[in-house]
Amino acid sequence: MSASVSVWLVLLAAVLAANLPFINQRWLGLVPRSTPKSLGIHLLELVICYGLVGALGLALEKADGQIYPQGWEFYATTGALFLTLAFPGFVYRYLYKRHG
């Protein structure tokens, strides 16, 4: 797999994973819940999804060659990007007014 395909795959996974906690009421999109999820549960799922996308990126980087060491700046930047990607799902769940 080429490097550009890997980058697009990680970006697509990040967009889907960032919005997953907000678009359904299942735990991590898999396990049904009897009660609606709170904001805290959504944020916990968001952190877990961030870690899963990071693991995917790490695996693709390892398959492509050498894994480069990252500092705190990398994680701060990718965390902010992940939160930005989660904004549409957050708006849909908490700010969008449903009529009817």
Backbone as CSV, one residue per row, in Angstrom:
resi,resn,N_x,N_y,N_z,CA_x,CA_y,CA_z,C_x,C_y,C_z
1,MET,0.853,-1.169,0.000,0.000,0.000,0.000,0.901,1.235,0.000
2,SER,0.567,2.198,-0.849,1.392,3.403,-0.924,1.126,4.312,0.275
3,ALA,2.039,5.238,0.490,1.921,6.142,1.639,0.697,7.039,1.520
4,SER,0.368,7.501,0.318,-0.783,8.394,0.167,-2.094,7.654,0.435
5,VAL,-2.164,6.388,0.063,-3.373,5.600,0.354,-3.503,5.410,1.861
6,SER,-2.385,5.181,2.529,-2.411,5.021,3.989,-2.902,6.291,4.672
7,VAL,-2.443,7.440,4.198,-2.860,8.718,4.781,-4.358,8.911,4.604
8,TRP,-4.860,8.654,3.404,-6.301,8.821,3.167,-7.125,7.826,3.974
9,LEU,-6.608,6.620,4.147,-7.310,5.620,4.953,-7.403,6.067,6.416
10,VAL,-6.319,6.599,6.955,-6.333,7.077,8.344,-7.265,8.282,8.481
11,LEU,-7.254,9.197,7.518,-8.152,10.358,7.582,-9.616,9.934,7.509
12,LEU,-9.942,8.992,6.640,-11.321,8.500,6.549,-11.737,7.807,7.844
13,ALA,-10.841,6.993,8.394,-11.126,6.326,9.670,-11.313,7.351,10.784
14,ALA,-10.526,8.429,10.762,-10.640,9.467,11.794,-11.979,10.185,11.705
15,VAL,-12.431,10.505,10.500,-13.728,11.180,10.339,-14.853,10.281,10.842
16,LEU,-14.825,9.018,10.468,-15.881,8.095,10.907,-15.821,7.849,12.411
17,ALA,-14.628,7.630,12.944,-14.490,7.338,14.377,-14.810,8.550,15.243
18,ALA,-14.518,9.749,14.761,-14.798,10.955,15.544,-16.295,11.199,15.677
19,ASN,-17.068,10.800,14.693,-18.509,11.031,14.729,-19.298,9.837,15.251
20,LEU,-18.676,8.676,15.321,-19.354,7.458,15.773,-20.013,7.585,17.147
21,PRO,-19.345,8.159,18.163,-20.002,8.232,19.477,-21.279,9.072,19.482
22,PHE,-21.391,10.009,18.571,-22.531,10.928,18.596,-23.694,10.490,17.715
23,ILE,-23.482,9.597,16.757,-24.560,9.270,15.825,-25.393,8.074,16.250
24,ASN,-24.984,7.360,17.297,-25.799,6.246,17.774,-25.747,6.167,19.292
25,GLN,-26.605,5.356,19.848,-26.674,5.201,21.302,-26.062,3.887,21.769
26,ARG,-25.319,3.210,20.896,-24.653,1.959,21.275,-23.268,2.263,21.837
27,TRP,-22.786,1.402,22.726,-21.457,1.555,23.287,-20.447,1.197,22.201
28,LEU,-19.637,2.171,21.783,-18.653,2.047,20.705,-19.287,1.592,19.390
29,GLY,-20.570,1.848,19.237,-21.263,1.489,18.010,-21.612,0.021,17.908
30,LEU,-21.344,-0.769,18.957,-21.546,-2.215,18.881,-22.561,-2.753,19.885
31,VAL,-22.414,-2.387,21.149,-23.217,-2.979,22.223,-24.421,-2.095,22.519
32,PRO,-25.644,-2.642,22.408,-26.830,-1.821,22.698,-26.900,-1.416,24.169
33,ARG,-27.480,-0.237,24.397,-27.669,0.275,25.756,-29.161,0.486,25.987
34,SER,-29.600,0.324,27.227,-31.008,0.520,27.540,-31.316,1.987,27.831
35,THR,-30.290,2.747,28.259,-30.494,4.172,28.555,-29.657,5.012,27.602
36,PRO,-30.083,6.249,27.330,-29.271,7.120,26.463,-27.917,7.432,27.088
37,LYS,-26.926,7.630,26.232,-25.574,7.928,26.713,-25.488,9.389,27.142
38,SER,-24.710,9.630,28.181,-24.485,10.997,28.644,-23.305,11.594,27.879
39,LEU,-23.076,12.890,28.092,-21.957,13.558,27.446,-20.626,12.938,27.879
40,GLY,-20.527,12.552,29.125,-19.302,11.922,29.612,-18.985,10.615,28.897
41,ILE,-20.010,9.815,28.651,-19.826,8.558,27.919,-19.406,8.856,26.488
42,HIS,-20.026,9.871,25.869,-19.631,10.245,24.508,-18.162,10.662,24.459
43,LEU,-17.717,11.437,25.429,-16.330,11.891,25.448,-15.368,10.728,25.711
44,LEU,-15.749,9.801,26.575,-14.928,8.617,26.816,-14.788,7.795,25.532
45,GLU,-15.892,7.603,24.825,-15.844,6.894,23.550,-14.985,7.637,22.537
46,LEU,-15.025,8.959,22.571,-14.218,9.766,21.658,-12.726,9.535,21.922
47,VAL,-12.333,9.463,23.182,-10.932,9.199,23.531,-10.525,7.786,23.090
48,ILE,-11.409,6.817,23.288,-11.123,5.443,22.865,-10.986,5.370,21.344
49,CYS,-11.872,6.037,20.626,-11.805,6.053,19.158,-10.528,6.736,18.679
50,TYR,-10.099,7.799,19.371,-8.836,8.464,19.040,-7.674,7.479,19.165
51,GLY,-7.675,6.702,20.221,-6.630,5.704,20.412,-6.656,4.621,19.335
52,LEU,-7.859,4.191,18.936,-7.972,3.172,17.892,-7.482,3.688,16.545
53,VAL,-7.819,4.922,16.215,-7.336,5.509,14.961,-5.824,5.688,15.022
54,GLY,-5.306,6.084,16.173,-3.856,6.191,16.340,-3.175,4.848,16.171
55,ALA,-3.781,3.790,16.692,-3.220,2.447,16.534,-3.228,2.024,15.070
56,LEU,-4.284,2.374,14.339,-4.336,2.086,12.908,-3.222,2.824,12.173
57,GLY,-3.033,4.091,12.488,-1.966,4.865,11.869,-0.590,4.296,12.186
58,LEU,-0.402,3.871,13.418,0.865,3.279,13.824,1.122,1.971,13.076
59,ALA,0.080,1.147,12.930,0.226,-0.117,12.209,0.555,0.119,10.733
60,LEU,-0.094,1.103,10.130,0.190,1.408,8.729,1.591,1.982,8.562
61,GLU,2.028,2.783,9.528,3.378,3.338,9.474,4.420,2.230,9.633
62,LYS,4.144,1.280,10.503,5.068,0.157,10.705,5.123,-0.705,9.452
63,ALA,3.990,-0.911,8.801,3.973,-1.714,7.582,4.715,-1.016,6.445
64,ASP,4.752,0.311,6.481,5.412,1.084,5.431,6.913,1.207,5.666
65,GLY,7.354,0.996,6.880,8.788,1.122,7.163,9.030,1.444,8.615
66,GLN,9.835,2.461,8.855,10.245,2.842,10.201,9.174,3.677,10.901
67,ILE,8.993,3.430,12.200,8.080,4.233,13.015,8.884,5.401,13.587
68,TYR,8.421,6.610,13.341,9.121,7.797,13.803,8.641,8.174,15.200
69,PRO,9.538,8.520,16.103,9.128,8.931,17.459,8.378,10.265,17.411
70,GLN,7.356,10.395,18.237,6.534,11.607,18.272,6.595,12.223,19.662
71,GLY,6.570,13.535,19.703,6.542,14.260,20.962,5.118,14.657,21.317
72,TRP,4.990,15.410,22.387,3.663,15.819,22.860,2.972,16.726,21.839
73,GLU,3.746,17.446,21.035,3.159,18.349,20.041,2.320,17.583,19.023
74,PHE,2.805,16.403,18.645,2.070,15.570,17.691,0.714,15.177,18.253
75,TYR,0.694,14.739,19.507,-0.561,14.284,20.116,-1.511,15.450,20.379
76,ALA,-0.980,16.615,20.726,-1.823,17.797,20.900,-2.462,18.200,19.575
77,THR,-1.693,18.162,18.502,-2.210,18.543,17.191,-3.235,17.537,16.676
78,THR,-2.924,16.241,16.775,-3.869,15.239,16.275,-5.123,15.175,17.149
79,GLY,-4.978,15.422,18.449,-6.167,15.475,19.316,-7.072,16.633,18.957
80,ALA,-6.483,17.799,18.672,-7.285,18.952,18.259,-7.953,18.688,16.909
81,LEU,-7.244,18.041,15.999,-7.837,17.685,14.708,-8.985,16.706,14.898
82,PHE,-8.816,15.727,15.784,-9.865,14.738,16.035,-11.108,15.400,16.617
83,LEU,-10.908,16.349,17.543,-12.058,17.084,18.091,-12.745,17.915,17.020
84,THR,-11.974,18.497,16.121,-12.559,19.268,15.022,-13.372,18.362,14.110
85,LEU,-12.872,17.175,13.831,-13.609,16.233,12.993,-14.887,15.743,13.665
86,ALA,-14.928,15.769,15.003,-16.106,15.318,15.745,-17.195,16.382,15.828
87,PHE,-16.909,17.595,15.394,-17.864,18.691,15.544,-19.213,18.429,14.853
88,PRO,-19.266,17.905,13.619,-20.587,17.656,13.015,-21.448,16.685,13.824
89,GLY,-20.851,15.630,14.371,-21.608,14.683,15.184,-22.097,15.312,16.473
90,PHE,-21.259,16.159,17.099,-21.655,16.858,18.314,-22.830,17.802,18.041
91,VAL,-22.765,18.532,16.938,-23.851,19.447,16.576,-25.131,18.666,16.336
92,TYR,-25.030,17.544,15.637,-26.212,16.729,15.369,-26.839,16.228,16.664
93,ARG,-26.013,15.767,17.607,-26.542,15.170,18.841,-27.064,16.219,19.833
94,TYR,-26.347,17.323,20.012,-26.669,18.235,21.101,-27.239,19.585,20.689
95,LEU,-26.965,20.050,19.477,-27.377,21.402,19.117,-28.474,21.460,18.074
96,TYR,-28.646,20.420,17.282,-29.649,20.403,16.227,-31.031,20.225,16.838
97,LYS,-31.932,21.131,16.510,-33.300,21.056,17.030,-34.144,20.174,16.125
98,ARG,-34.697,19.124,16.697,-35.563,18.221,15.922,-37.009,18.607,16.184
99,HIS,-37.731,18.871,15.118,-39.150,19.260,15.236,-40.015,18.063,14.881
100,GLY,-41.087,17.905,15.647,-42.043,16.855,15.328,-41.939,15.756,16.227
